[in-house]
């Protein structure tokens, strides 16, 4: 005889629906209340572990009507959106060790599965690009969200047929740099090129192709975005940092950054702040860290000095 309420979807702890039944111990009335089934006479607990049957379907896509029964949400960082099948090697689903014969069979199945994993050359290229993007994101210590956006950007480039005549590594590195520019995260071309499998020119070319053809909503880099990196590498005092940040903001308001390299303006702001507070920084040292020439630094320094004076 049924001794508890069967819930169609999920267990409701607030529900209190008593039921009449016979207690197997004393023959008294059995009542199901909340999360327990107890006897009203002898107080014997018959059931204290209700089963949560879960919802009828699970949906990880917000705002859609897709009633797919699946586990983890799909991701753009995998060529198959994370829905691939992986064949084990040494243990079965219950954790038991496979026999030698079964392990050899699983090895042959994995080999056949790897060969049939890609249905086309386009899918194989996408898998290679996703792997390269994952490597770049890890080397640059970037977030998982940025990896998703870089992978989505490469998918758009492949769909727009921008891969012809260009290397996968160049567009993958350009996608990572483009995702950084879209998020307002400062990563220079040199930093990306140092960990990429192509030179700086190829990375810049890949980004320009994506920016021109797809219209990336990238935010322009300002001198204030470059100053924190200079502060860290040169170990300047807080007073110089504050003054350099004020000079960068003043240069932006006065239009001194228009048509000029942000790195050069940032280097000029830092050198002027160091001169005002006696920091002792030399032009060659700042120019080397900012990746500009000392001539550019002096030109920006003189413009800022005239403006502030």
C-alpha positions in Angstrom: 0.0 0.0 0.0 1.2 3.4 -0.8 2.6 5.2 2.2 3.7 8.6 0.7 2.8 11.1 -1.9 4.2 10.7 -5.3 5.2 14.0 -6.8 5.2 14.4 -10.6 8.0 17.0 -10.9 9.8 18.0 -7.7 9.4 17.4 -4.0 7.7 20.3 -2.2 8.8 20.5 1.5 6.0 22.9 2.2 3.3 20.5 1.1 1.4 18.7 3.9 -0.9 16.0 2.5 -1.8 13.4 5.1 -2.5 9.8 4.0 -4.3 6.9 5.6 -2.3 3.7 5.9 -1.5 0.9 8.3 1.7 1.0 10.3 3.6 -2.3 9.9 4.6 -2.1 13.6 1.5 -1.2 15.5 -1.2 -1.1 12.8 -1.9 2.6 13.5 -2.5 5.5 11.1 0.4 6.6 8.9 0.7 10.2 7.8 3.0 11.8 5.2 3.8 15.4 6.3 6.6 17.5 4.8 9.6 15.2 4.2 8.7 12.4 6.6 6.2 9.5 6.7 5.5 8.6 10.3 3.0 6.7 12.4 0.7 8.9 14.4 0.5 6.3 17.3 4.0 4.9 17.8 5.8 7.7 15.9 7.8 5.2 13.8 9.5 6.9 10.9 8.7 4.9 7.8 10.3 7.1 5.1 12.6 10.2 5.6 14.4 10.2 2.2 12.0 11.4 -0.5 13.0 11.0 -4.1 13.4 14.2 -6.2 12.3 13.1 -9.7 13.6 16.4 -11.2 11.9 18.4 -13.9 10.5 16.9 -17.0 13.2 18.5 -19.1 16.4 20.6 -18.6 17.1 23.7 -20.6 20.4 25.7 -20.4 19.4 28.1 -23.1 17.7 31.1 -21.4 14.7 32.5 -23.2 14.3 29.6 -25.6 11.7 26.9 -26.0 14.3 24.1 -26.7 13.4 21.2 -24.4 16.6 19.3 -24.9 17.6 16.7 -22.4 21.3 17.3 -21.9 23.9 17.8 -19.3 26.4 20.6 -19.5 25.6 23.7 -21.6 27.1 24.0 -25.1 30.3 25.9 -25.5 31.8 27.8 -28.4 35.3 26.7 -27.4 35.0 23.3 -28.9 34.5 22.5 -32.5 31.5 20.3 -31.7 30.2 22.7 -29.0 31.2 20.3 -26.3 28.9 17.5 -27.4 31.6 15.0 -28.4 31.9 11.4 -27.2 35.0 10.2 -25.4 35.8 6.5 -25.2 37.6 5.3 -22.0 40.6 3.1 -21.9 41.1 1.2 -18.6 37.8 1.2 -16.6 34.2 0.8 -17.4 31.3 2.9 -16.3 31.2 1.2 -12.9 34.9 1.7 -12.3 35.9 -1.9 -12.8 39.2 -2.6 -14.6 38.8 -3.8 -18.1 40.4 -7.0 -19.3 43.4 -6.9 -21.7 41.2 -8.0 -24.6 38.6 -5.3 -23.9 41.3 -2.6 -23.5 42.6 -3.5 -27.0 39.1 -3.3 -28.3 38.6 0.1 -26.8 41.9 1.3 -28.3 40.7 0.3 -31.7 37.4 2.1 -31.2 39.2 5.2 -30.1 41.4 5.1 -33.2 38.3 4.8 -35.4 36.5 7.5 -33.5 39.4 9.9 -33.9 39.4 9.3 -37.6 35.7 9.8 -37.9 35.5 12.8 -35.5 35.6 15.4 -38.2 33.1 15.3 -41.0 34.8 17.9 -43.2 38.0 19.8 -43.6 36.2 22.9 -42.4 35.4 21.2 -39.1 39.0 20.0 -38.7 40.2 23.6 -39.2 37.8 24.8 -36.6 39.1 22.2 -34.1 42.7 23.3 -34.8 41.7 26.9 -34.2 39.8 26.2 -31.0 42.9 24.4 -29.6 45.2 27.3 -30.6 42.8 29.8 -29.0 42.8 27.8 -25.8 46.6 27.7 -25.8 46.8 31.5 -26.3 44.3 32.3 -23.6 46.1 30.1 -21.1 49.5 31.6 -22.0 48.2 35.1 -21.6 46.3 34.3 -18.4 42.9 35.4 -19.8 39.4 34.4 -18.7 37.1 31.7 -19.9 34.6 34.3 -21.1 37.2 35.9 -23.3 38.0 32.4 -24.7 34.3 32.0 -25.6 34.3 35.4 -27.4 37.5 34.7 -29.3 36.1 31.3 -30.5 32.9 32.9 -31.5 34.8 35.5 -33.5 36.8 32.8 -35.3 33.6 31.0 -36.2 32.2 34.2 -37.7 35.4 34.6 -39.7 35.2 31.0 -41.0 31.6 31.5 -41.9 32.4 34.7 -43.8 35.1 32.7 -45.8 38.0 34.8 -44.4 40.2 31.8 -43.9 41.2 31.3 -47.5 44.8 32.4 -48.2 45.4 33.0 -44.5 46.8 30.8 -41.8 44.7 29.4 -39.0 47.2 30.5 -36.4 47.1 34.2 -37.6 43.3 34.4 -37.5 43.2 32.6 -34.1 45.8 35.1 -32.6 43.9 37.9 -34.3 40.6 36.7 -32.7 42.2 36.6 -29.2 43.6 40.1 -29.7 40.2 41.3 -31.1 38.4 39.8 -28.1 40.8 41.7 -25.8 40.1 45.0 -27.6 36.4 44.4 -27.4 36.5 43.8 -23.7 38.7 46.8 -23.1 41.5 44.5 -21.8 44.9 45.8 -22.6 47.1 43.2 -24.3 49.5 44.5 -26.9 50.2 43.0 -30.3 53.7 42.1 -29.0 52.3 40.2 -26.0 50.1 38.1 -28.2 52.8 37.6 -30.9 55.2 36.4 -28.2 53.0 33.4 -27.4 51.5 32.9 -30.9 52.8 30.6 -33.6 53.2 33.4 -36.0 55.1 36.7 -36.1 53.7 40.2 -35.2 52.9 41.1 -38.7 50.6 38.0 -39.2 48.8 38.7 -35.9 48.2 42.3 -36.9 47.0 41.2 -40.3 44.6 38.7 -38.8 43.2 41.4 -36.5 42.8 43.9 -39.3 41.0 41.4 -41.5 38.6 40.6 -38.7 38.1 44.3 -37.8 37.5 45.3 -41.5 35.3 42.4 -42.6 33.3 41.8 -39.4 33.3 45.2 -37.9 34.6 44.4 -34.4 33.4 46.9 -31.8 36.8 47.5 -30.4 37.5 50.3 -27.9 40.4 52.6 -28.8 43.4 52.3 -26.4 44.1 55.5 -24.3 47.4 56.4 -22.6 45.7 55.8 -19.2 45.3 52.2 -20.2 49.0 51.8 -20.8 50.3 53.6 -17.7 49.6 50.8 -15.1 51.9 48.4 -17.1 54.7 51.1 -17.1 54.2 51.7 -13.4 54.6 48.0 -12.6 57.7 47.4 -14.7 59.5 50.6 -13.7 58.4 50.5 -10.0 57.6 54.2 -9.7 56.4 56.0 -6.5 52.6 56.6 -5.8 53.1 60.4 -6.3 54.5 59.9 -9.8 51.7 57.5 -10.6 49.1 60.0 -9.6 50.7 62.9 -11.5 51.1 60.8 -14.6 47.5 59.7 -14.5 46.4 63.3 -14.2 48.6 64.3 -17.2 47.1 61.5 -19.3 43.6 62.6 -18.5 44.6 66.3 -19.3 46.1 65.2 -22.6 42.9 63.4 -23.5 40.7 66.4 -22.7 43.0 68.8 -24.6 43.1 66.5 -27.7 46.8 65.8 -27.5 46.3 62.1 -28.1 44.6 62.6 -31.5 46.8 61.1 -34.2 49.5 60.0 -31.8 50.6 56.7 -30.4 49.0 56.0 -27.0 52.3 54.4 -25.8 54.2 57.5 -26.8 51.8 59.8 -24.9 51.9 57.5 -21.8 55.7 57.5 -21.9 55.7 61.3 -22.1 53.3 61.6 -19.2 55.4 59.3 -17.1 58.7 61.1 -17.9 57.1 64.6 -17.2 55.7 63.3 -13.8 59.1 61.9 -13.0 60.8 65.2 -13.7 58.4 67.1 -11.6 58.8 64.8 -8.6 62.4 63.9 -8.9 61.9 60.3 -9.8 65.2 60.0 -11.7 63.7 58.0 -14.6 65.7 58.3 -17.8 64.2 58.5 -21.3 65.8 55.4 -22.7 64.5 53.3 -19.9 60.9 54.5 -20.2 61.0 54.3 -24.0 62.2 50.7 -23.9 59.4 49.6 -21.6 56.7 51.6 -23.6 58.1 50.2 -26.9 58.6 53.6 -28.5 61.7 55.5 -29.5 63.3 58.2 -27.3 62.6 60.7 -30.0 58.9 60.0 -29.8 59.0 60.3 -26.0 60.8 63.7 -26.1 58.2 65.1 -28.6 55.3 64.0 -26.4 57.1 65.3 -23.3 57.6 68.7 -24.9 54.0 69.0 -25.9 52.8 68.0 -22.5 55.2 70.4 -20.9 54.0 73.3 -23.0 50.4 72.4 -22.2 50.9 72.1 -18.5 53.1 75.1 -18.3 
